[in-house]
Amino acid sequence: MGVSNNITALLNFLALLCSIPIIGAGIWLASKADNECVHYFRWPVVVIGVLILLVSLAGFVGAYWNRQGLLAFYLFCMAVLIVILLVLLVFAFVVTRPDGSYDVAGRGYKEYRLDGFSSWLRNQVTNSANWNKIRTCLANSNVCSKLTQDYSTADQFFAAHISPLQVQPISSSPIPHPFSLLLR
């Protein structure tokens, strides 16, 4: 067996080992109680883990025992997986690139307007069925409760450098803002 086959077999064996925790994470997500935050990631994580397992197994067997058919299948599948990942990467950049932010004088954070985001993302958020799921996910997270623990006054909150998820205009928010009582 040549050096290139040894390297290919070793890399595919490592990928095979890495696919096991991915599958385990997908099964763990699938076994959790229904949660809107992870609902869409349950089975795709398992499927991605199984695909990585199968492709790396084909690459390992093909390289270790010098099976040309399996190596050709492995190369084709890897090319398809790379193209799919590149398409997803480009889609993610196109959808999330315009961030809708603008500076606010006297604040340590930026304000965000829905009009500044991509039309696809804007349509996903403004769809009432999707917004109810997003709201449920945010309500189940500790984002708002952590804010009240970290900032005891409104002045501390307004001077803080916080993430876009933590900043939302109080008047337009369907979720009660932790400082809505302080700011009235």
Sine and cosine of phi, psi and omega as CSV:
sin_phi,cos_phi,sin_psi,cos_psi,sin_omega,cos_omega
0.00,0.00,0.73,-0.68,-0.05,-1.00
-0.97,0.24,0.19,-0.98,-0.02,-1.00
-0.90,0.44,-0.66,0.75,-0.02,-1.00
-0.90,0.43,-0.60,0.80,0.06,-1.00
-0.92,0.39,-0.61,0.80,0.06,-1.00
-0.89,0.46,-0.70,0.71,0.00,-1.00
-0.91,0.42,-0.69,0.72,0.02,-1.00
-0.89,0.46,-0.68,0.73,0.01,-1.00
-0.90,0.44,-0.69,0.73,0.00,-1.00
-0.90,0.44,-0.73,0.68,0.00,-1.00
-0.89,0.46,-0.64,0.77,0.02,-1.00
-0.95,0.31,-0.52,0.86,0.09,-1.00
-0.91,0.40,-0.66,0.75,0.06,-1.00
-0.90,0.43,-0.65,0.76,0.05,-1.00
-0.90,0.43,-0.61,0.79,0.05,-1.00
-0.88,0.47,-0.69,0.72,0.03,-1.00
-0.91,0.41,-0.59,0.80,0.01,-1.00
-0.94,0.34,-0.42,0.91,-0.01,-1.00
-0.95,0.31,-0.42,0.91,-0.02,-1.00
-0.90,0.44,-0.74,0.68,0.07,-1.00
-0.91,0.42,-0.50,0.86,0.04,-1.00
-0.91,0.42,-0.72,0.70,0.04,-1.00
-0.90,0.44,-0.68,0.74,0.03,-1.00
-0.87,0.49,-0.66,0.75,0.04,-1.00
-0.90,0.43,-0.63,0.78,0.04,-1.00
-0.91,0.42,-0.66,0.75,0.04,-1.00
-0.92,0.40,-0.64,0.77,0.04,-1.00
-0.88,0.47,-0.70,0.72,0.05,-1.00
-0.88,0.47,-0.63,0.78,-0.01,-1.00
-0.93,0.36,-0.46,0.89,-0.02,-1.00
-1.00,0.09,-0.21,0.98,0.00,-1.00
-0.95,0.31,0.38,-0.93,0.07,-1.00
-0.88,0.48,0.41,-0.91,-0.06,-1.00
-0.84,0.54,0.87,-0.50,0.00,-1.00
-0.69,-0.72,0.80,-0.60,-0.05,-1.00
-0.89,0.45,-0.44,0.90,-0.05,-1.00
-0.93,0.38,-0.57,0.82,-0.06,-1.00
-0.93,-0.35,0.07,1.00,-0.09,-1.00
-0.82,0.57,-0.70,0.71,-0.08,-1.00
-0.99,0.14,-0.17,0.99,-0.05,-1.00
-0.98,-0.19,-0.10,1.00,-0.11,-0.99
-0.88,0.47,-0.94,0.35,-0.11,-0.99
-0.97,0.24,-0.54,0.84,0.09,-1.00
-0.86,0.51,-0.57,0.82,0.04,-1.00
-0.92,0.40,-0.66,0.75,0.05,-1.00
-0.90,0.44,-0.71,0.71,-0.02,-1.00
-0.89,0.45,-0.68,0.73,0.03,-1.00
-0.89,0.46,-0.67,0.74,0.03,-1.00
-0.88,0.47,-0.68,0.74,0.01,-1.00
-0.92,0.39,-0.65,0.76,0.04,-1.00
-0.89,0.46,-0.69,0.73,0.05,-1.00
-0.89,0.46,-0.65,0.76,0.03,-1.00
-0.87,0.49,-0.75,0.66,-0.04,-1.00
-0.92,0.40,-0.69,0.72,-0.01,-1.00
-0.92,0.40,-0.68,0.73,0.01,-1.00
-0.93,0.37,-0.55,0.84,0.07,-1.00
-0.90,0.43,-0.68,0.73,0.05,-1.00
-0.89,0.45,-0.67,0.74,0.03,-1.00
-0.92,0.40,-0.64,0.77,0.00,-1.00
-0.91,0.41,-0.77,0.64,-0.02,-1.00
-0.90,0.44,-0.68,0.73,0.00,-1.00
-0.89,0.45,-0.64,0.77,-0.02,-1.00
-0.98,0.20,-0.65,0.76,-0.07,-1.00
-0.94,0.35,-0.68,0.73,-0.01,-1.00
-0.97,-0.23,0.23,0.97,0.08,-1.00
0.80,0.59,0.79,0.61,0.05,-1.00
-0.99,-0.11,0.96,-0.29,-0.10,-1.00
-0.90,0.43,-0.59,0.81,0.00,-1.00
-0.90,0.44,-0.70,0.72,0.03,-1.00
-0.93,0.38,-0.59,0.80,0.05,-1.00
-0.91,0.41,-0.62,0.79,0.05,-1.00
-0.92,0.40,-0.68,0.73,0.06,-1.00
-0.88,0.48,-0.68,0.73,0.02,-1.00
-0.87,0.49,-0.73,0.68,-0.01,-1.00
-0.90,0.43,-0.64,0.76,0.04,-1.00
-0.90,0.44,-0.73,0.69,-0.01,-1.00
-0.90,0.43,-0.64,0.77,0.04,-1.00
-0.90,0.44,-0.64,0.77,0.04,-1.00
-0.89,0.45,-0.68,0.73,0.02,-1.00
-0.90,0.44,-0.71,0.71,0.02,-1.00
-0.89,0.46,-0.63,0.78,0.02,-1.00
-0.91,0.41,-0.68,0.73,0.03,-1.00
-0.89,0.45,-0.69,0.72,0.01,-1.00
-0.88,0.47,-0.70,0.72,0.02,-1.00
-0.91,0.42,-0.62,0.79,0.06,-1.00
-0.91,0.42,-0.65,0.76,0.05,-1.00
-0.89,0.45,-0.69,0.72,0.04,-1.00
-0.90,0.44,-0.62,0.78,0.02,-1.00
-0.91,0.42,-0.72,0.69,0.03,-1.00
-0.89,0.45,-0.67,0.74,0.04,-1.00
-0.86,0.50,-0.70,0.71,0.00,-1.00
-0.89,0.46,-0.66,0.75,0.02,-1.00
-0.93,0.38,-0.65,0.76,0.00,-1.00
-0.91,0.41,-0.66,0.75,-0.05,-1.00
-0.95,0.30,-0.62,0.79,-0.12,-0.99
-0.98,-0.20,-0.06,1.00,-0.09,-1.00
-0.90,0.44,-0.82,0.57,0.06,-1.00
-0.95,0.31,0.88,-0.48,-0.13,-0.99
-0.99,-0.14,-0.07,1.00,0.09,-1.00
0.94,0.33,0.28,0.96,-0.07,-1.00
-1.00,-0.07,0.44,-0.90,0.15,-0.99
-0.52,-0.85,0.48,-0.88,-0.04,-1.00
-0.96,0.27,0.57,-0.82,0.07,-1.00
-0.85,-0.52,0.80,-0.60,-0.01,-1.00
-0.90,0.44,0.71,-0.70,0.07,-1.00
0.99,0.15,0.13,0.99,0.01,-1.00
-0.86,-0.50,0.51,-0.86,0.02,-1.00
-1.00,0.08,0.04,1.00,-0.04,-1.00
-0.72,-0.69,0.14,-0.99,0.03,-1.00
-0.98,-0.20,0.46,-0.89,0.13,-0.99
-1.00,-0.01,0.40,-0.92,-0.03,-1.00
-0.78,-0.63,0.68,-0.73,0.07,-1.00
-0.86,-0.51,0.62,-0.78,-0.03,-1.00
-0.88,0.47,-0.51,0.86,-0.01,-1.00
-0.89,0.45,-0.38,0.93,-0.03,-1.00
-0.99,0.13,-0.13,0.99,-0.02,-1.00
-1.00,-0.05,0.19,-0.98,0.01,-1.00
-0.90,0.43,0.44,-0.90,-0.06,-1.00
-0.90,0.44,-0.59,0.81,0.01,-1.00
-0.89,0.46,-0.75,0.67,-0.01,-1.00
-0.91,0.41,-0.63,0.77,0.03,-1.00
-0.87,0.49,-0.68,0.73,0.02,-1.00
-0.91,0.40,-0.60,0.80,0.03,-1.00
-0.91,0.41,-0.64,0.77,-0.04,-1.00
-0.97,0.24,-0.61,0.79,-0.05,-1.00
-0.98,0.18,-0.24,0.97,0.09,-1.00
-0.92,0.40,0.84,-0.55,-0.13,-0.99
-0.88,0.48,-0.59,0.81,0.02,-1.00
-0.91,0.41,-0.67,0.74,0.01,-1.00
-0.93,0.36,-0.64,0.77,-0.03,-1.00
-0.90,0.44,-0.60,0.80,0.05,-1.00
-0.88,0.47,-0.62,0.79,0.05,-1.00
-0.93,0.37,-0.67,0.74,0.01,-1.00
-0.90,0.44,-0.69,0.73,0.00,-1.00
-0.89,0.46,-0.67,0.74,0.04,-1.00
-0.89,0.47,-0.68,0.73,0.01,-1.00
-0.89,0.46,-0.71,0.70,0.01,-1.00
-0.91,0.41,-0.63,0.78,0.00,-1.00
-0.92,0.40,-0.56,0.83,0.01,-1.00
-0.97,0.23,-0.35,0.94,-0.01,-1.00
-0.99,0.16,0.10,-1.00,-0.02,-1.00
-0.98,-0.22,0.36,0.93,-0.06,-1.00
-0.88,0.48,-0.79,0.61,-0.07,-1.00
-0.94,0.33,-0.67,0.74,-0.01,-1.00
-0.92,0.39,-0.54,0.84,0.03,-1.00
-0.93,0.38,-0.55,0.83,0.03,-1.00
-0.88,0.47,-0.67,0.74,-0.02,-1.00
-0.93,0.35,-0.43,0.90,0.06,-1.00
-0.98,0.21,-0.60,0.80,-0.08,-1.00
-0.99,0.17,-0.54,0.84,-0.08,-1.00
-0.80,-0.59,0.93,-0.38,-0.07,-1.00
-1.00,0.07,-0.32,0.95,0.03,-1.00
-0.80,-0.60,0.32,-0.95,0.02,-1.00
-0.91,0.41,-0.57,0.82,0.01,-1.00
-0.89,0.46,-0.66,0.75,0.05,-1.00
-0.89,0.45,-0.64,0.76,0.00,-1.00
-0.90,0.43,-0.72,0.69,-0.06,-1.00
-0.94,0.35,-0.42,0.91,0.01,-1.00
-1.00,0.02,-0.20,0.98,-0.10,-1.00
-0.98,0.21,0.50,-0.87,0.13,-0.99
-1.00,-0.09,0.98,-0.17,-0.09,-1.00
-0.87,-0.50,0.21,-0.98,-0.09,-1.00
-0.97,0.23,0.32,-0.95,0.02,-1.00
-0.87,0.49,-0.49,0.87,0.03,-1.00
-0.92,0.40,-0.53,0.85,-0.04,-1.00
-0.99,0.15,-0.32,0.95,-0.05,-1.00
-0.97,-0.23,0.82,-0.57,0.13,-0.99
-0.44,-0.90,0.60,-0.80,0.03,-1.00
-0.87,0.49,0.75,-0.66,-0.09,-1.00
-0.90,0.44,-0.63,0.78,-0.08,-1.00
-0.93,0.36,-0.47,0.88,-0.06,-1.00
-0.99,-0.16,0.04,1.00,-0.09,-1.00
-1.00,0.01,0.78,-0.63,0.11,-0.99
-0.98,0.22,-0.22,0.97,0.03,-1.00
-0.98,-0.19,0.75,-0.66,0.02,-1.00
-0.86,0.51,0.79,-0.61,0.02,-1.00
-0.97,0.22,0.60,-0.80,-0.06,-1.00
-0.88,0.48,-0.42,0.91,-0.02,-1.00
-0.96,-0.28,0.29,0.96,-0.03,-1.00
-0.90,0.43,-0.53,0.85,0.03,-1.00
-0.97,0.25,-0.56,0.83,0.00,-1.00
-0.94,0.33,-0.51,0.86,-0.12,-0.99
-1.00,0.00,-0.07,1.00,-0.02,-1.00
-0.99,0.14,0.00,0.00,0.00,0.00
